[in-house]
Amino acid sequence: MILEPVSILPGLRNSPASMNWQLAKRQKALWTRAKIVQGIRKSFIDRGYLEVETPQRIPAPAPESHIDAIPANGWFLHTSPELCMKRLLAAGYERIFQICHCWREGERGNRHIPEFTLLEWYRIRTDYWGLMEETESLIQSVVRAIGLTDRIVYQGKEINLAGPWQRIAVREAFSRYAHISMAEALELDRFDELMVQDIEPQLGIERPTFIYDYPAVRSSLARLRQDDPSVAERFELYIGGLELANGFSELTDAKEQRARFLHEEAYRRSLGKRPYPLPEKFLTELEIMPPSAGIALGIDRLVMLLLDAASIDEVVAFTTEEL
């Protein structure tokens, strides 16, 4: 059981030790945030998941050109618990989840903060379609846990959370919302630009939307579709134009994963980015990881959505600038 927030005693408002009102005014949001996290935990426990904690300082992150890890005494603060959690799958764990802090260098804005809270979960014997269903069920259960209905309002938009949620392929989204095709966008190196400018603002406006089958070259850890290897079994979830989650069917071919890591690391170095060593223990154990799927969901952004907050600053206890 969680208690309700208490009001600030009037006598403290003018006390010599002046209260930090920037922190104090977030009290209601942080109580709701706590209820959301409790609802998430209950949902996973009820479905037989094991909660795990993995190290947050690791020797080698997954090389991704658009994500930069923060150095920490010769190693790195993890940008995601992904590699360690997949090693647990390879060791025989079947259903695991984790709520943890992650770090990404240079990320700051209304929807980004360098230290943020991520939910990740992994399940064997399922794929990205199974994860879409599970994500939909999870968020609906959390909404009920904090006393909201299927209809919420986010930044002036009314969104219907009742299922089934919309599903649209990336290739189709380019046909609908962009002036060039997905293939042309990749050839012109404008894929990310058009996703951000033309497509993402259209997603999840009236009801949540899963956008799936990302180009293979934008999915370094995801399994490729057997019937169309130009795309990977990867999806993202958008609600109200806000990106909440990224999930995929896991690539379990260690040789192919090594080749993808080497390609991505070479690209990172061509951009002048800090070099990463390869995560050799992960690559070795990947050979025995069973078919599975995993997903990362941003806790801070989920709280933003459910509290109708315009900025991530409204839903965290401290921003970077307040430390």
Residue pairs with C-beta under 8 A, 6 or more apart in sequence:
2 31
2 34
2 35
2 38
4 31
5 27
5 28
5 31
8 19
8 24
12 19
13 19
22 322
23 317
23 318
23 322
26 314
26 315
26 316
26 317
29 303
29 307
29 309
29 314
29 315
30 315
30 317
32 146
32 303
32 306
32 307
33 299
33 303
33 315
35 145
35 146
36 142
36 145
36 146
36 299
36 302
36 303
36 306
37 99
37 299
38 145
39 141
39 142
39 145
39 146
40 99
40 119
40 138
40 142
40 299
41 51
41 99
42 145
43 137
43 138
43 141
43 142
44 51
44 97
44 121
44 138
45 51
47 95
48 95
49 95
49 96
49 97
49 121
49 123
50 93
50 95
50 96
50 97
51 96
51 97
51 98
51 99
52 85
52 88
52 93
52 96
52 97
52 98
53 98
53 100
54 81
54 84
54 85
54 88
54 98
54 100
55 78
55 84
56 77
56 78
56 81
56 100
56 101
56 102
57 72
57 73
57 75
57 76
57 77
57 78
58 75
58 76
58 78
58 83
58 84
58 279
59 75
59 76
59 277
59 279
60 76
60 83
60 276
60 277
60 278
60 279
60 280
60 282
61 67
61 69
61 76
61 78
61 79
61 83
61 276
61 279
62 79
62 80
62 82
62 83
62 220
62 221
62 261
62 279
63 220
63 261
63 264
63 265
63 268
63 276
63 278
64 79
64 220
64 264
65 264
65 267
65 268
65 271
65 273
66 192
67 79
67 104
68 79
68 104
68 105
68 106
68 273
68 274
69 76
69 77
69 78
69 79
69 103
69 104
69 105
69 274
69 276
70 76
70 77
70 103
70 104
70 105
70 114
71 77
71 274
76 276
77 102
77 103
78 84
78 102
78 103
79 102
79 103
79 104
80 102
80 118
80 120
80 296
81 98
81 100
81 102
81 118
81 120
82 120
82 221
82 294
82 296
83 279
83 282
85 96
85 98
85 120
85 122
85 294
86 122
86 250
86 282
86 285
86 286
86 289
86 292
86 294
87 281
87 282
87 285
88 96
88 122
89 96
89 122
89 124
89 250
89 289
89 290
89 292
90 285
90 286
90 288
90 289
90 290
91 285
94 123
94 124
94 125
95 121
95 122
95 123
95 124
96 121
96 122
97 119
97 120
97 121
97 122
98 119
98 120
98 121
99 117
99 118
99 119
99 299
100 117
100 118
100 120
101 115
101 116
101 117
101 118
102 115
102 116
102 117
102 118
103 114
103 115
103 116
104 112
104 114
104 116
105 114
106 114
107 113
107 114
108 114
108 320
110 310
110 311
110 312
110 313
111 242
111 243
111 301
111 304
111 311
111 312
112 312
113 300
113 312
113 313
113 316
113 319
113 320
114 320
115 320
116 298
116 299
116 300
116 312
117 298
117 299
117 300
118 296
118 297
118 298
118 299
119 296
119 297
119 298
119 299
120 294
120 295
120 296
120 297
121 134
121 294
121 295
122 250
122 292
122 293
122 294
122 295
123 130
123 131
123 134
123 292
123 293
123 294
124 290
124 291
124 292
125 290
125 291
125 292
126 134
126 292
126 293
127 223
127 233
127 249
127 291
127 293
128 212
128 222
128 233
128 234
128 235
128 247
128 248
128 249
128 293
130 293
131 235
131 247
131 293
131 294
131 295
132 165
132 167
132 210
132 212
132 235
132 237
132 247
135 210
135 237
135 245
135 247
135 295
135 297
136 163
136 164
136 165
136 208
139 161
139 208
139 302
140 150
140 161
140 162
140 163
142 302
142 306
143 149
143 150
143 152
143 161
143 306
146 306
148 306
150 160
150 161
150 162
151 158
151 159
151 160
151 161
152 158
152 159
152 161
152 305
152 306
152 308
153 159
153 308
154 239
154 240
154 242
154 305
154 308
155 240
155 308
155 310
157 205
157 206
157 240
157 241
158 206
159 204
159 205
159 206
159 207
159 208
159 239
159 240
160 206
160 207
161 207
161 208
161 239
162 207
165 207
165 208
165 209
165 210
166 204
166 207
166 208
166 209
166 210
167 209
167 210
167 212
168 176
168 203
168 209
168 210
168 211
168 212
169 211
169 212
169 213
169 231
170 182
170 211
170 212
170 213
170 214
170 215
170 231
171 181
171 182
171 213
171 231
173 199
173 202
173 203
173 211
174 180
174 181
174 182
174 185
174 194
174 199
175 181
176 202
177 198
177 199
177 202
178 185
178 194
178 198
178 199
179 198
180 188
180 190
180 194
182 191
182 215
185 191
185 194
186 215
186 217
191 215
191 218
199 211
200 238
200 241
200 243
201 241
202 241
203 209
203 211
203 238
203 241
204 237
204 238
204 239
204 240
204 241
204 242
205 240
205 241
208 237
208 238
208 239
209 237
209 238
209 239
210 235
210 236
210 237
211 235
211 236
211 238
212 233
212 234
212 235
212 236
213 225
213 228
213 231
213 232
213 233
213 234
213 235
214 222
214 231
214 232
214 234
214 235
214 236
215 230
215 231
215 232
216 224
216 229
216 230
216 231
216 232
218 232
218 234
219 231
219 232
219 234
219 248
220 260
220 261
220 264
221 248
221 250
221 251
221 257
221 260
222 232
222 233
222 234
222 248
222 249
222 250
222 251
223 232
223 233
223 248
223 249
223 250
223 251
223 252
224 231
224 232
224 233
224 251
225 231
225 232
225 233
232 248
233 248
233 249
234 246
234 247
234 248
234 249
235 246
235 247
235 248
236 243
236 245
236 246
236 247
237 243
237 244
237 245
237 246
237 247
237 297
238 244
239 305
240 305
242 301
242 304
242 305
243 298
243 301
244 297
244 298
244 301
244 302
244 305
245 295
245 296
245 297
245 298
246 295
246 296
247 293
247 294
247 295
247 296
248 293
248 294
248 295
249 291
249 292
249 293
250 289
250 291
250 292
250 293
250 294
251 257
251 260
252 286
252 287
252 289
252 290
252 291
252 292
253 286
254 283
254 284
254 286
254 287
257 283
257 286
258 278
258 283
261 278
261 279
261 283
262 278
265 275
265 276
265 278
268 274
268 275
268 276
269 275
300 312
300 315
300 316
301 312
303 309
303 315
304 310
304 311
304 312
304 314
304 315
307 314
307 315
309 315
313 319
